[in-house]
Amino acid sequence: MYKSFGIHVKVKNIEKSYTFYKKLGFREIFAYGKKSFLTKLEKKTPKVDEKYNGVTFQLGDTKFEIADGHLAVKPETFKKKILSSKISAMIFVESVEDILKICKKNSIKVSVPIKEYHWGTKELVLKDPDGFVLVFIENI
C-alpha cells in the first residue's frame, strides 16, 4: 500500500537552508524556483521555473524537501521559526561519529551530543536554520 515517505520543511531562507543540508551531505535530486536561486545549485540537478524556490533531497528511500513557498500554504508560514521539538526527523546513518565530523568541519552546532541509548542506538541531534530537529541514529 505505502511506497515511501517524505518530509516537506517550510523555510525562511532557502539559500541558508540549502547550504546547511548540502554541508551535511544531503543529495539534491530536483529543484524549482527563480533563476537567481537555480543558478546556485548543482548543474546536474533537474530544475524547473517556479514562483518560489525549493529543493528535493534523496536520503535512502526518503525524500526530504525544503521550500520558501507553496501554492497551498500561506506565505506567513514560511517566516515563522520552529520553536518546538514536537516533530523531528529521524535519519538513520551508518555512523553518528561521521556526522559529528561533518558538523565540526562545517561549524554546524550540535544540539545534543552523541548519546548511547539502552534500546540499541547512538544518536546525535541537530537543528536546521529554522529550528527543525534532525535526529541522526546509528544502530549498535
Secondary structure, 3 states (H helix, E strand, C coil): CCCCCEEEEECCCHHHHHHHHHHCCCEEEEEEECHHHHCCCCCCCCEEECCCCEEEEEECCEEEEEECCCCCCCHHHHHCCCCCCCCEEEEECCCHHHHHHHHHHCCCCEEEEEEEECCCEEEEEEECCCCCEEEEEEEC
